[in-house]
């Protein structure tokens, strides 16, 4: 296989990976933020203290985090088929990627929000701020740098998950590495795939670091 053919395959694989990671990261950011906020609000002493709700949410998150991604990928095949109508391809891979990443990011969100000083929240309550204002203008704003750093870690984890999804026909760079680099012994494809994944991760980390630094200086 010539390098021109390798780069052509790599371009397609990179586009598929970028699509999977981008959509999954967006859904994870929304879902994980919601679950993480609820974990904090429903805990003892929270603004919406409800221990039974918190216990159920915590159990669901812990179960999601307990399963290795490759097992989760196979275990929720019926759910994936019900959502997108297939279990093969990049669109199908987005479902387990999101399901696997939301619990991970939710715990990061929870940890970041708990780092917000309690006296800041207490002062907001004393000034008559509503729960929505406390969450949006106090908790999330104060924890924003940590949330961005956590999202960066999560996106990099999703990139790794997406490569594993390629082992079961999920497409992307992982699929490219398995079909050509491993099964057909195309060393050039394997090297190119590894380099592409390293570059992708470095770009994500650089963007995340820049955003965190800028937000920390505000």
Backbone bond lengths (Angstrom), bond angles and torsions (degrees), N, CA, C in turn:
res aa  C-N    CA-C-N  psi(-1)  N-CA   C-N-CA  omega(-1)  CA-C   N-CA-C  phi
1 X - - - 1.472 - - 1.524 109.74 -
2 X 1.333 116.34 130.74 1.464 120.39 -179.86 1.527 110.12 -79.48
3 X 1.330 114.72 163.06 1.463 119.17 179.44 1.525 111.46 -67.48
4 X 1.327 117.56 -29.13 1.463 119.87 176.31 1.527 110.62 -63.03
5 X 1.327 116.07 -41.14 1.465 120.09 177.71 1.525 110.75 -67.79
6 X 1.343 115.93 -37.12 1.467 120.01 177.95 1.523 110.55 -62.66
7 X 1.315 117.02 -46.21 1.464 120.52 -178.99 1.526 111.84 -65.56
8 X 1.332 116.11 -33.19 1.469 119.61 177.41 1.529 110.43 -65.96
9 X 1.331 115.79 -45.17 1.464 119.92 176.34 1.525 111.38 -64.05
10 X 1.320 115.58 -39.61 1.457 120.87 -178.19 1.525 111.43 -64.67
11 X 1.327 116.67 -38.76 1.465 120.68 179.55 1.519 110.88 -61.75
12 X 1.331 115.73 -43.79 1.465 119.75 178.92 1.526 110.72 -65.66
13 X 1.336 116.32 -45.57 1.459 120.81 -179.99 1.519 112.04 -62.08
14 X 1.337 116.68 -39.23 1.459 120.31 -179.48 1.530 110.53 -67.21
15 X 1.328 117.13 -40.93 1.459 120.52 177.84 1.527 111.36 -61.66
16 X 1.323 116.03 -42.27 1.469 119.80 179.64 1.528 110.70 -65.48
17 X 1.325 116.24 -42.24 1.467 119.91 178.60 1.525 111.03 -64.50
18 X 1.328 116.97 -43.61 1.458 120.89 179.56 1.525 110.96 -61.02
19 X 1.332 116.98 -39.32 1.469 121.09 178.45 1.530 110.73 -65.37
20 X 1.331 116.31 -48.59 1.463 120.26 179.38 1.524 111.40 -59.29
21 X 1.319 116.02 -48.65 1.463 120.85 -176.94 1.523 110.96 -67.17
22 X 1.336 117.28 -42.15 1.454 120.45 -178.09 1.519 113.06 -62.61
23 X 1.328 116.51 -49.55 1.468 120.15 -179.50 1.525 110.71 -66.87
24 X 1.325 116.55 -43.69 1.471 120.35 179.52 1.521 111.35 -62.57
25 X 1.330 116.81 -40.53 1.466 120.64 -179.61 1.529 110.50 -64.87
26 X 1.321 116.83 -40.23 1.471 120.50 179.10 1.523 110.81 -63.99
27 X 1.324 116.47 -47.60 1.468 120.35 179.48 1.528 111.09 -65.33
28 X 1.332 116.06 -37.58 1.462 120.37 178.85 1.521 111.42 -66.65
29 X 1.330 116.75 -40.32 1.462 120.44 179.71 1.527 110.67 -60.48
30 X 1.321 116.23 -43.17 1.467 120.51 -179.62 1.528 110.80 -70.55
31 X 1.338 115.96 -52.03 1.456 120.07 -177.65 1.519 113.20 -66.21
32 X 1.326 116.69 -43.72 1.460 120.25 -179.70 1.511 112.66 -66.81
33 X 1.334 116.63 -37.22 1.471 120.53 178.10 1.522 110.09 -64.40
34 X 1.327 116.46 -44.00 1.468 120.53 -179.84 1.522 111.07 -62.51
35 X 1.326 116.88 -47.53 1.462 120.50 -178.73 1.524 110.73 -66.31
36 X 1.337 117.13 -42.04 1.464 120.53 179.68 1.521 112.73 -62.48
37 X 1.329 116.19 -41.92 1.468 120.46 178.09 1.524 110.11 -63.97
38 X 1.319 116.79 -42.78 1.466 120.30 179.50 1.525 111.53 -64.40
39 X 1.325 117.27 -36.13 1.466 120.03 177.77 1.526 111.07 -61.46
40 X 1.320 116.23 -38.08 1.467 120.21 179.87 1.525 110.86 -75.76
41 X 1.311 116.87 -44.51 1.461 120.37 -175.68 1.519 112.94 -67.84
42 X 1.335 117.25 -34.20 1.466 119.97 -176.13 1.523 113.55 -91.01
43 X 1.324 117.47 -0.89 1.457 120.52 178.38 1.520 110.13 -73.49
44 X 1.324 116.92 165.79 1.467 120.98 178.30 1.523 110.10 -57.39
45 X 1.322 117.09 128.78 1.451 121.54 -178.31 1.511 113.45 83.78
46 X 1.315 118.03 0.20 1.458 121.50 178.81 1.513 112.05 -78.17
47 X 1.316 115.53 172.27 1.460 120.75 -178.14 1.520 112.34 -69.15
48 X 1.333 116.56 -23.30 1.469 121.72 178.04 1.526 109.19 -128.49
49 X 1.306 115.89 46.86 1.464 121.56 -173.38 1.526 112.03 -49.28
50 X 1.318 115.61 120.67 1.473 122.15 178.75 1.519 107.02 -156.52
51 X 1.301 116.29 90.23 1.458 121.58 -174.37 1.536 113.84 -57.10
52 X 1.349 119.15 -42.13 1.473 118.13 179.09 1.528 112.21 -60.34
53 X 1.338 116.41 -43.52 1.463 120.41 178.76 1.522 110.30 -63.52
54 X 1.319 116.68 -43.45 1.458 121.35 179.68 1.525 111.30 -62.57
55 X 1.338 115.94 -40.31 1.467 120.12 -179.68 1.528 111.24 -65.06
56 X 1.331 116.24 -41.53 1.465 120.25 179.70 1.526 110.28 -66.12
57 X 1.330 117.04 -45.91 1.464 121.26 178.56 1.524 110.70 -60.50
58 X 1.333 115.42 -44.50 1.460 119.72 179.92 1.514 112.08 -62.15
59 X 1.334 116.60 -38.97 1.463 120.68 179.32 1.535 110.68 -65.53
60 X 1.335 116.47 -44.21 1.471 120.44 179.74 1.526 110.39 -61.56
61 X 1.327 116.19 -44.46 1.462 120.83 179.69 1.522 110.92 -63.20
62 X 1.325 116.50 -42.79 1.466 120.00 -179.08 1.523 111.99 -66.03
63 X 1.333 116.44 -37.79 1.469 119.88 177.29 1.527 109.57 -64.10
64 X 1.328 116.43 -44.15 1.467 120.39 179.47 1.515 112.38 -61.60
65 X 1.319 116.83 -37.05 1.456 120.76 -178.93 1.520 112.19 -79.71
66 X 1.326 117.43 -18.22 1.463 120.55 -176.48 1.519 112.82 -77.68
67 X 1.340 116.40 -26.61 1.456 119.71 -174.36 1.521 111.54 -85.68
68 X 1.328 118.69 125.78 1.471 120.30 171.01 1.525 108.89 -57.30
69 X 1.326 117.06 145.21 1.461 119.92 -172.39 1.519 112.82 -59.82
70 X 1.320 117.82 -39.09 1.466 120.30 -176.98 1.527 110.42 -64.00
71 X 1.344 117.89 -32.80 1.461 121.63 177.05 1.526 109.88 -73.91
72 X 1.328 116.59 -43.53 1.464 120.75 177.23 1.520 110.71 -58.90
73 X 1.322 115.62 -41.13 1.459 121.87 -178.83 1.524 111.24 -56.00
74 X 1.326 116.24 -42.66 1.458 121.27 -179.42 1.530 111.27 -79.67
75 X 1.329 116.33 -37.79 1.463 121.01 -174.34 1.528 112.78 -64.26
76 X 1.329 117.27 -33.11 1.468 119.26 -176.19 1.531 112.31 -102.40
77 X 1.327 116.53 22.55 1.473 119.78 177.29 1.535 112.26 -54.30
78 X 1.352 119.63 -44.16 1.470 118.46 177.97 1.536 112.49 -60.68
79 X 1.327 116.50 -39.28 1.469 120.21 178.78 1.520 110.51 -66.35
80 X 1.326 116.38 -41.85 1.466 120.50 178.16 1.520 111.09 -60.58
81 X 1.334 116.35 -44.38 1.461 120.33 179.26 1.528 110.91 -63.75
82 X 1.329 116.87 -37.90 1.462 120.42 -180.00 1.528 111.46 -67.23
83 X 1.330 116.88 -33.06 1.468 120.69 -176.69 1.522 112.09 -79.95
84 X 1.332 117.69 -48.86 1.473 120.61 -173.76 1.530 113.77 -113.39
85 X 1.337 117.10 -3.93 1.455 119.71 176.30 1.509 115.28 84.08
86 X 1.319 118.28 0.90 1.470 121.95 179.52 1.522 109.06 -156.21
87 X 1.319 115.46 165.16 1.468 120.10 176.78 1.519 110.94 -119.11
88 X 1.319 117.33 7.46 1.455 122.50 -178.72 1.526 109.24 -118.38
89 X 1.331 116.18 140.90 1.452 120.44 175.39 1.521 113.30 105.68
90 X 1.318 115.20 173.86 1.462 120.48 -175.22 1.520 112.99 -67.65
91 X 1.339 117.18 -39.03 1.466 119.23 179.92 1.526 110.88 -63.04
92 X 1.330 116.28 -39.59 1.466 120.27 178.24 1.528 110.80 -66.00
93 X 1.318 117.20 -36.26 1.464 120.72 -177.88 1.525 111.81 -67.67
94 X 1.333 116.95 -26.67 1.464 120.60 -178.74 1.527 111.33 -60.66
95 X 1.326 117.35 -34.76 1.470 120.93 -177.53 1.529 112.04 -62.47
96 X 1.334 120.05 -58.21 1.470 118.82 178.69 1.530 113.18 -65.86
97 X 1.327 117.31 -30.86 1.465 119.24 176.77 1.522 110.36 -60.41
98 X 1.316 116.12 -44.09 1.466 120.64 -179.23 1.522 111.24 -70.35
99 X 1.323 116.18 -45.19 1.465 120.43 -180.00 1.530 110.91 -61.14
100 X 1.311 117.08 -37.44 1.458 120.44 -179.71 1.510 113.89 -75.56
101 X 1.341 116.85 -30.07 1.462 120.49 -174.55 1.525 113.52 -88.32
102 X 1.333 118.36 -28.49 1.466 120.46 -177.29 1.531 112.25 -58.62
103 X 1.338 120.31 -48.50 1.472 118.73 178.30 1.526 112.86 -60.53
104 X 1.327 116.30 -37.54 1.464 121.44 179.22 1.535 110.26 -61.66
105 X 1.326 116.37 -49.65 1.460 120.03 -178.63 1.527 111.51 -70.66
106 X 1.330 117.17 -31.69 1.463 120.54 179.87 1.528 111.02 -60.58
107 X 1.318 116.89 -41.37 1.464 119.67 178.55 1.528 111.26 -68.39
108 X 1.327 116.73 -34.72 1.460 119.80 176.31 1.526 110.11 -64.58
109 X 1.326 116.35 -42.94 1.462 120.95 177.89 1.526 110.46 -61.84
110 X 1.321 115.88 -45.10 1.462 120.38 179.31 1.529 111.16 -58.14
111 X 1.330 116.83 -46.53 1.464 120.92 -179.48 1.524 111.12 -63.91
112 X 1.343 117.03 -40.32 1.463 120.59 -179.49 1.522 111.07 -65.33
113 X 1.320 117.59 -42.06 1.464 121.03 -178.61 1.528 111.64 -69.14
114 X 1.323 116.71 -32.46 1.463 119.49 179.08 1.530 111.99 -70.82
115 X 1.330 116.95 -16.97 1.457 120.45 178.02 1.527 112.38 -80.16
116 X 1.323 117.14 -12.00 1.468 119.97 177.28 1.524 108.04 -68.27
117 X 1.342 119.00 126.44 1.467 121.66 -177.64 1.527 112.47 -53.89
118 X 1.318 116.55 133.61 1.462 121.04 -178.53 1.516 112.06 -62.72
119 X 1.360 117.18 -32.10 1.460 118.94 -178.44 1.528 111.81 -68.33
120 X 1.329 117.48 -26.92 1.463 120.21 176.17 1.526 110.13 -66.74
121 X 1.334 116.11 -43.53 1.466 120.43 177.50 1.522 110.09 -65.76
122 X 1.329 116.73 -42.89 1.466 120.85 -179.90 1.526 111.18 -61.34
123 X 1.334 116.33 -39.86 1.466 119.76 178.49 1.526 111.21 -64.27
124 X 1.311 116.83 -38.21 1.463 120.74 178.58 1.520 111.11 -65.54
125 X 1.328 115.70 -40.46 1.465 120.05 177.87 1.519 110.02 -64.21
126 X 1.327 116.07 -41.87 1.471 120.45 -179.31 1.521 111.70 -64.24
127 X 1.330 117.55 -30.02 1.458 121.22 179.67 1.524 112.80 -85.26
128 X 1.330 115.90 2.81 1.457 119.64 174.75 1.510 115.61 88.08
129 X 1.319 117.36 17.65 1.461 119.64 179.29 1.526 110.16 -67.90
130 X 1.323 116.19 143.86 1.459 121.04 177.47 1.528 109.59 -77.63
131 X 1.321 115.65 167.04 1.465 119.25 179.10 1.525 110.71 -59.90
132 X 1.335 115.90 -41.97 1.467 118.98 -179.85 1.519 110.94 -62.31
133 X 1.319 117.38 -40.40 1.463 121.25 179.10 1.524 110.84 -67.04
134 X 1.323 116.45 -39.38 1.467 119.64 179.56 1.525 110.61 -63.96
135 X 1.326 116.36 -43.09 1.465 119.83 -179.91 1.522 111.00 -67.54
136 X 1.338 116.64 -48.92 1.458 120.34 -173.91 1.517 114.98 -77.76
137 X 1.327 116.70 -39.91 1.461 120.08 -173.03 1.528 114.15 -102.30
138 X 1.312 116.74 -9.26 1.468 119.20 179.12 1.534 110.49 -117.09
139 X 1.324 116.11 -66.29 1.463 119.55 -175.17 1.529 112.53 -61.53
140 X 1.342 116.45 -56.55 1.466 119.49 -176.56 1.520 112.00 -67.25
141 X 1.319 117.79 -38.62 1.462 119.93 -179.40 1.519 111.24 -66.83
142 X 1.324 117.27 -43.75 1.463 120.24 -179.37 1.535 111.64 -67.67
143 X 1.329 115.78 -32.70 1.468 119.69 -176.26 1.523 112.83 -94.03
144 X 1.343 117.99 4.90 1.467 120.88 -172.44 1.534 113.95 -56.21
145 X 1.343 120.46 -47.55 1.469 118.61 178.23 1.527 113.08 -57.40
146 X 1.336 116.39 -42.59 1.469 120.25 179.07 1.526 110.97 -66.62
147 X 1.329 116.89 -35.69 1.462 120.62 178.84 1.527 110.85 -66.34
148 X 1.341 116.81 -41.33 1.463 120.45 178.71 1.519 110.16 -65.82
149 X 1.324 116.74 -41.48 1.466 120.30 177.64 1.526 110.30 -62.62
150 X 1.326 116.39 -41.01 1.457 120.35 178.40 1.513 112.64 -66.82
151 X 1.335 116.40 -38.20 1.457 119.95 178.09 1.526 110.66 -66.32
152 X 1.317 116.48 -35.87 1.468 120.26 176.90 1.528 110.66 -61.34
153 X 1.328 116.00 -45.61 1.471 120.65 177.34 1.527 110.33 -60.38
154 X 1.331 115.51 -40.89 1.464 120.41 -178.29 1.521 111.57 -66.32
155 X 1.329 117.23 -42.60 1.467 120.52 179.35 1.521 110.55 -62.30
156 X 1.325 116.48 -40.54 1.479 119.40 177.97 1.528 110.43 -64.67
157 X 1.337 116.83 -37.67 1.462 119.58 175.92 1.529 110.80 -64.03
158 X 1.338 117.01 -38.62 1.466 121.30 179.25 1.528 110.07 -64.46
159 X 1.323 117.12 -36.31 1.468 120.07 176.51 1.529 109.91 -59.77
160 X 1.331 115.85 -43.64 1.463 119.58 176.50 1.520 112.06 -64.29
161 X 1.342 116.40 -41.76 1.464 120.27 176.93 1.524 110.91 -60.05
162 X 1.343 116.34 -41.31 1.466 120.30 -176.72 1.529 111.16 -62.96
163 X 1.327 116.37 -33.78 1.463 119.54 177.02 1.522 110.57 -66.39
164 X 1.340 116.31 -37.99 1.469 119.65 176.91 1.521 111.30 -67.66
165 X 1.332 116.36 -35.03 1.466 119.98 178.60 1.521 110.95 -61.24
166 X 1.333 116.72 -28.03 1.459 120.56 178.63 1.514 113.52 -64.33
167 X 1.330 117.09 -20.87 1.470 119.81 -179.59 1.526 112.27 -70.56
168 X 1.337 117.54 -19.32 1.468 120.92 179.87 1.530 110.54 -118.67
169 X 1.322 115.99 31.25 1.458 119.76 175.08 1.506 115.08 84.27
170 X 1.335 117.36 23.70 1.454 120.31 -178.88 1.515 114.07 -79.16
171 X 1.328 117.36 -9.45 1.455 120.52 -178.50 1.514 111.85 82.20
172 X 1.334 115.81 -174.95 1.453 120.70 177.97 1.512 113.79 82.18
173 X 1.322 115.43 -166.57 1.461 120.94 -176.33 1.520 112.73 -66.57
174 X 1.325 117.01 -33.39 1.457 120.06 178.62 1.520 111.52 -63.76
175 X 1.314 116.07 -43.84 1.460 121.18 177.41 1.528 110.77 -62.20
176 X 1.340 115.09 -39.73 1.467 120.63 178.91 1.528 111.01 -62.58
177 X 1.327 115.87 -44.40 1.464 120.32 -179.46 1.523 111.76 -64.93
178 X 1.326 117.05 -38.94 1.466 120.52 -179.16 1.523 111.08 -70.55
179 X 1.344 116.29 -50.20 1.471 119.74 -173.27 1.521 113.37 -70.43
180 X 1.324 115.99 -38.00 1.462 118.80 -176.34 1.535 112.38 -103.66
181 X 1.325 115.63 -48.48 1.462 118.32 -176.54 1.507 114.05 -69.43
182 X 1.360 116.85 -38.73 1.469 120.40 -176.18 1.522 112.36 -96.34
183 X 1.326 116.94 -53.98 1.462 119.70 -174.35 1.532 113.00 -73.37
184 X 1.327 118.13 -32.26 1.470 120.51 -177.69 1.535 112.44 -107.14
185 X 1.326 116.15 2.79 1.466 121.58 176.77 1.533 112.37 57.42
186 X 1.333 115.74 37.81 1.466 120.94 176.10 1.528 108.18 -88.95
187 X 1.320 115.78 91.79 1.467 120.52 -175.42 1.521 112.22 -59.90
188 X 1.335 116.35 -37.28 1.464 119.95 -179.28 1.533 111.47 -60.07
189 X 1.327 116.25 -39.61 1.468 120.80 -179.94 1.525 110.13 -66.70
190 X 1.312 116.80 -42.01 1.465 120.25 179.90 1.522 110.79 -63.51
191 X 1.326 117.05 -44.20 1.470 120.51 179.26 1.525 110.60 -62.90
192 X 1.329 116.09 -44.92 1.457 120.09 -179.26 1.525 111.32 -63.64
193 X 1.324 116.69 -38.10 1.466 121.02 179.46 1.525 110.88 -65.59
194 X 1.313 116.42 -44.05 1.469 120.69 178.97 1.528 110.42 -61.33
195 X 1.318 116.83 -45.43 1.463 120.80 179.33 1.530 110.77 -62.01
196 X 1.337 116.53 -43.20 1.460 120.50 -179.42 1.525 111.16 -62.27
197 X 1.330 117.53 -41.85 1.465 120.78 179.32 1.527 111.41 -66.21
198 X 1.331 116.07 -40.69 1.470 119.74 178.09 1.528 110.85 -62.48
199 X 1.333 116.67 -44.43 1.460 121.17 179.25 1.528 110.64 -62.98
200 X 1.320 116.45 -43.05 1.471 121.48 179.97 1.525 110.51 -59.54
201 X 1.324 116.14 -48.15 1.465 120.53 -179.72 1.522 110.95 -63.05
202 X 1.330 116.85 -42.25 1.463 120.19 -179.74 1.524 111.42 -62.85
203 X 1.323 116.62 -40.42 1.466 120.06 178.86 1.531 111.32 -63.43
204 X 1.330 115.79 -45.00 1.469 119.90 178.54 1.522 110.82 -61.09
205 X 1.338 116.40 -44.52 1.463 120.22 -179.32 1.526 111.53 -64.74
206 X 1.321 117.40 -40.07 1.459 121.07 179.39 1.525 111.34 -63.72
207 X 1.332 116.45 -45.44 1.465 120.10 178.65 1.527 110.55 -62.39
208 X 1.327 116.70 -43.78 1.459 120.62 178.36 1.514 112.51 -61.20
209 X 1.329 116.95 -43.71 1.468 121.00 -179.93 1.526 111.57 -63.40
210 X 1.327 116.28 -40.72 1.468 120.31 179.06 1.525 110.71 -62.83
211 X 1.324 116.44 -45.34 1.466 120.58 -179.77 1.528 111.39 -63.39
212 X 1.330 116.28 -42.47 1.470 120.00 179.91 1.524 110.96 -62.87
213 X 1.337 116.83 -43.07 1.463 119.97 179.88 1.532 111.34 -63.40
214 X 1.313 116.42 -42.64 1.463 119.92 -178.87 1.535 111.26 -66.04
215 X 1.332 116.53 -42.18 1.450 120.10 -179.48 1.525 111.73 -70.92
216 X 1.325 117.01 -30.51 1.473 120.66 -179.87 1.519 111.31 -71.91
217 X 1.333 117.89 -23.64 1.461 121.35 -177.76 1.519 113.05 -91.17
218 X 1.352 115.74 -2.67 1.460 118.38 -178.75 1.518 110.98 -75.98
